[in-house]
Amino acid sequence: MNPLEHLKTLIGKEFTDSPSPFMRWLNPIVVSAEKGHLEFQYTIRPEWLNPIGNLHGGVTAAIIDDVLGATIFSLNEPNFYTTINNVIDYFAIGKEGENIIAETHITKLGKQFINATCEVWNADKSRLIAKGTSNLFRTEIKKV
């Protein structure tokens, strides 16, 4: 089964069998999965907070980077890609226990580079928490 088909079987479930130990720690729920477009839901945990009790920007950046990696897997490309930059704008706070949605899309799919975007929203998508744009580079490492 290719990665996209596997993601589709997980809609509404936790992504507990991700090949990424970090993603398993983040413990997202797959909301939707299409080629180049994913939505994952996360529940903000206490260890994700900054000193004033809001979602830590570094955790937000990690979520963006991780779910964009999964988005690249949804393309079923033969090679691994690596993030070469991640530019993030922060717009609003998230609080402990709040559900957030990370939604991705591919902006440009080139032969060597992929440009992709992730928006992090509150649960009903009425408040944009952050937006990240990344460029990813095709490595010579083949997926097995």
N, C-alpha and C positions, 0 to 999 in steps of 0.2 A: 504494500500500500504506500503510495507516495505521501509526503508530508502534509500536503493540503487535505487529502482525503482523510488522513488520520486526525487532523485538526477538526474537521467537520464532524467526526464521530464524538468529539469531546464537547460540542456545544452544550452549554448548561452545566458542565462539569469542571472540576478542578483539573488543571494540567499537571497531574502528579507524575507522569512518565516522560516529561521533557528530557531531552538529552543534556540539558543545561542544569547543573546543580544549583546555580544561582536562580534560575527561573523557578525551580522546585521550591526554593526558599521563599521567593516572592509569592508563590502559590496563587496564580491568577485563575479565574474562571473564564473559560472561552465563551464569549457572547456570540460572535459571528466569525466566519472564516471564508474568505473568497481569495482568489489569486491576487496577491498584492494588496490585500485589504483585510486587516484583522481588527477585532474589538475584544479586549480582555478587561475583565472587572477585577479590581483589587479592593481589599478592605484594609484601611490604614491601621497599622498595628502600633503599639506603644514604642517599640524599638525603632520605628520609622520617624519619630518626632525630633524636632530641634529643641533647644533649651527653653523656648517659650511655648512649646506644646503644639506647634504646627507641623505639617508634613515637611520633612527636611528636603531641601533642594537637591541634595545629592541622591536621595532615594528616588526623587522624581526623575532625575537624569538617568539613574540606573534602570528604572522602569521603561523609560523612553528607549534607551539603547537596547534593552533586552527584547522588548516587543517588536522593535524594528528588525532585530535579528531573526525573530520568528517569522516576520513578514517576508524576509528574503527567502527563508526556507519554503514558504508557501508558493514561491515562483518555480520550485523544483529545478533550480539551476544545478549543473553538475559539479560546480566548484564552490568552495566556501568563500564567503566575503568577510572582510574585516572593516570595522568602522575606522575612518580616518579623521573625521571630525563630527562634532555634535554641538550644534548651536541651540541654546534653549532660552526662551523668553518665559518668565514667570509672571502670572497675572493675578492669581488669587491663592488663598490658603486652603489647606485641607486639614481636617481635625480627626483625632483618634476615633475609630469606629465607623467613620464615613466610608461609603463605597465610592470608588472613582472608576472611570472608564478610560482606557487608553485606546484610541482609534488611529489606525495607520493607513497610509496610502503611498504608493510609488509615484513620484513626480516624474522621474526620467529613468528609463532602463536602457543603459548603454552597453557596449561590449565589454568595457573594463570597469565602469563606474555605475553605481546606482544612487540616485538622489531620492530620499524618502522622508516623509513627515509623519510625526505623531502628535496628536492633540490629547491632552489629559483633561477630562471633564469631571464635574460632579455627576452623581448617578442619573439625574434626569436631563443632563446636557444643557442646563440653563446657565452654568457658570464655567468658563474656561479657566482651568488652573494653570496650565502651562502648554507651550507648543515647542516641539523640538524638530529641527531639520538636520539630517545627517547625510554625509556622503560615505559610501561604502565601496571598497576596492576589491575586485576579484583576485583571489589568491590562486596559486598553482596547486593548492591542496584539493584533491578530488574527494567528493563524498563517497562513502562506501555503501 
